[in-house]
Every structure is written in C-alpha cells, then in structure tokens.
C-alpha cells in the first residue's frame, strides 16, 4: 500500500487527510499510535505527529501533505486560480482550528471559562470570516466552485469540533451549514464517518 498515515488514536490534525482518502476512495494504512513517545517519536521526521509515508518517504506537516493528496485526487481546483482560492479557504479555516487548539484544547485550568470565552469571541470572529470567504468563492454547498474540494472536508472536520462545544453555533452561518450538508451527503464520506472509531479528540 503506497500510503500510510501515522497519528495518535484520535481525529486531530490527521482527520482531514483521512477524509480526503475516503472521499477519493483511495486505500491507505491508518496507523494509530499508542506508545508515545517510544520509538515512534524518533522515527517521525520532525519528532511529531502526524506524518504521511508516501512510497517509503516520511512527510511531516499535515496541511502540506493534505494539499498534495488533494491535488493528486482532483480535489484542489481545476486551474491555478481555483487552487489558490481553495488554499485561501483552507487557511481561513485553519485559523479557527489553530485558535481552538491554542486556547481550548491545551487549556488546563478554568476550562469552562476558556471555552465560553472562545465560543463568544474567537470562534465567532473566525466563523464570520469563513462565511465571508464562502460568499466570495463558494456556490450551492461548495466552498470553491461547484465540486467537492479538500476545503469542504476541512471545514466539515473543524466545525464538527466546534459543534461539540455549542450545538447551535452555526445557526447564523448558512453557507457553512450548507457545506456540512454536502460533505455528509457524500456517499464515500458518509460510509467513512459511520465506520470510524469513536475517540476522545
């Protein structure tokens, strides 16, 4: 098998790549690490997870290898401009993801207060920016153009995390909700979501 994804037993920063593989119908080895750091940390290119092994080469940086796979599997855009727009959407979504990891996921004290502040401030700012960029580039349930892109999958994954914190947080963002519906209705993605293991993150 030419692809092996190595990460913890969780969704985290590896889930976008799993979704890309699933949407493309491409088989991959989903290596879920339980012994950390163990020998795995020493074998990881930058001493961190996830990394993707492609034809024997270990590649770090999850967004970089997700972008490569999206291009290989025709989910990055049909021309240079559309690829750039897709990257803009991905980067805007990543701002929300990074804010969540920095302010909520790593919080150790007064976590309820941290979550409340994040949801009422940072999350809404980022969601409004995402909704704005979707209005510029998106169309009828797609973030860019009129076909499934890796940006749609990224949006689905990141907002799924936010929805566990506040179930109605997307009610004022119809474009985001429409893309979530598009992703959920994709037959291959739906099959993956149904079969993926329940994890704590």
N, C-alpha and C positions, 0 to 999 in steps of 0.2 A: 504494500500500500504506500503510495508516494507521499501521503500527508500524515503527520502525527502532531496533535495539539497537546501540549503539556501544561497542566494547570492544577490548582487545588480542586477539591471536590465541591465546586460552587460555580455560580454563573460569572459574577465579577467581570473582569476585563477579557475573559475568554469567550463570553457568550455571544458577542457579535460575530466572531468567527464561526462558532457552531451554527448560528443562524444562516450565515452565508453558505456554508457547506450544505445545510439542509435545504435551503431554497433552491440551490443549484442541483440538488440530487447527486452530490459527489460524496463518495465514501471517504472516511478518514478515521484514524485511530484516536480515540478520545482518552488520553492518558490522564487519570486523576490521581494526584499525588497525595499521600497521607503521611509519608515520612519526610518531614521538612524540619531543618534544612537537609540533614542526611547527606547522601551522595548527590542528590538532585541539584542542590544549590551550586555545588562545584561544577556540575555539568552544564548549567544554564549559562548562556553567553555573557549575560550581564549580572549573573548571580540573582536573578529574579524571574518570576513567572507572570504571565505565560510566555512560552516561546513556541514557535512552529517549526517542525522539522520538515523540510521540503527536499525530496531527493537526496537525503543524507545531510543537508546543511541546516544547522540550527539558527533560526532567525528570531531575534527579540523584537520588542516594541509592537504591541498588539494592533495599533491603528495602522502601522506601516504594512504588516503582513495581511491585515484585513483588506486594505486597499489593493494590494497585489492580487489577492484572490478575487475580489470584486471585478477587477479588470479582466482576469482570466475567464471568469464565468459570465461576462457581459452584464454586470450589474453596476457599472461605474459611470455609464454615459456613452452615448453613441458617437460623440465627437469631443474635441478638446474643450469647447465652451461648456458643454453639458457635464463633462468630467469635473471641470473647475467649479461649477455650480453645486455639484454633488459634494465635493470636498468642502465647500463653504457651509453647507447644511450639516455635514458630519462634524466640522469643527465647532459650529454653534451648539450642537447637541453635546459635544464633548465638554464644553464649558459648564454645562449643567451637571454632567457626570462628575467632573473633577471637583466642582463645588460640593457635591454630595459627599464624595469620598473625603475631602478635606475637612468638612465641617460636621458631618453626621456620622459617617462610618467609623471614623477614628476617634470620635468623642468618647471619653471615659468617665467624665463627671457631669452631673446635671443633664443627662442625655435628653430627657423630656423637654427641657427648656431649649436645648440646642436644636432639637427637631422642630419645635414650634417656631422658633426664630427663623430657621431655614425655610420652612414652608410659607411663612408670611412675608418673607423678604426675598432672599436669594432665589428660591425656586420660581417665584412668580416673575421676577425680572428675566430670568433665563427662558421661561416658557413663553413670555411675551415676545422675546427676541426670535425664538424659534417660529412662533406663529407668524411673525412679520416676514421672515425669510421664506416661509412656505407660501405666503401670499405673493411673493415675487417670482418664485421659481416653480411652484407646485401646480398640480392640476388634477382635480377629481380623485382625491385619495392617494396621490403620489407626491413625494416631496420635490422631485425634479422630473419634468417631462410627463410622460403617460405610461411608464412601465416601472416595475419594481427595481429599486436601487438599494445599494447597501446602506444608504442614508435612511431609508424607510425602516430597515431592520434595526439600525442603531437607535432610531427614535423609539421604536417599539420596546426595545430592551431597556433603555434608560428610563422611559416613562413608566414602565412596569414596576421599577424600583420605587419611584416617587408615589405611585398609586398605593403601594402597601402602607405608606405613611399617612395618606389622606385620599380616601376613595373618590372624592368629588373634585379634586384639584384641577381636573381637565375640563370641567363643565363650561368654562368660558373660552375654551380653545378648540373650536370646532374643526379646524384644519388638522390639528394633531390627532383628535379623536377619529377623524376620517381615515388617516393613515394607519392608525392602530387597527381599524376595522379591515383595511386592505390586507395588512400583514396576517391577521388572524384568519382571514378567509382563504389565504393561500394554502392549497391542499398539502403541499410538502412541508411547509412550516407548521401547519396545524398538526400534522402527524408527529413531527418532532416535539412540539410543545406538549402533546399528550403523553409521549413516552419518556420525556426527560426526567431524571431523578429529582425528587424534592430535596432541596438543600437549604442551608441557613442563610446563604447570601448568593 
